[in-house]
């Protein structure tokens, strides 16, 4: 076929048809990538994983949010404080309770709760939604124990926790375990082939490195071999907190030979001693003025 005839046939294809095809293709890819990006952060289930929690059910809501479910477990013996636990991105509280069920034996009330869409909580999870749910859980704990509430966030829960505590200065201490510095960095790490699309598919909003928690002491715990959230992200969050005038007692502890799974599973006694010591140190410090 002569070059002239070939070019002539191409010119007969309407430009509008090519544009329609390109637009449809881009939209299809965007929708597919968006679904993939969402699935990186939220893996809720309604299943009961048989934790056999000995506590009482509590139900509450974030402002304009769905009905949320939690379990309140009372301290064994004299109560030293209350810990609100913000779990990771998969399953629900009946699975994650195994990592913190030792706290009541140390004298702490424990509030486990599920974000919207997890377990028995209604609704669907979202970046803004889980932070609002964490704030609502903290408020519930503060009603019962106004001066001795601690917040512990793990993985996805660390992002929700630091965002919530940034607006709740009455919290006495914040523990961030396996947390990431930026939402989009996690998405890029998990699906590198879609890295080009991440800026368009992960919603805008403050990252953990953007938050300010003021004088609330923070303990960051991370696994040196974490393949999901790189340990450098914990360092970035720590540096950012310190740069914005973080509490002098804020520190980062890295567990060697530990991946993204909680270090509690591998080094139980050491882990519990570290966390227990942190909570005790926050209690022994003079309470800071919340009005200054």
Secondary structure, DSSP 8 states (H G I E B T S, - for coil): --HHHHHHHHHTS-HHHHHHHHHHHHHHHHHHHHHHHHHHH-EE----------SEEEEEE-TT--EEEEEEE--SSS--EEEEEE--SEE-HHHHGGGTTTGGGGTEEEEEE--TTSTT--S---HHHHHHHHHHHHHHHHHH-TT-EEEEEETHHHHHHHHHHTT-TT--EEEEES--S-HHHHHHHH-GGGHHHHHHHS-----GGG---TT-EEEEEEETT-SSS-HHHHHHHHHHHHHTT--TT-EEEEETT--SS-GGGTSHHHHHHHHHHHHHHHHHS----S--
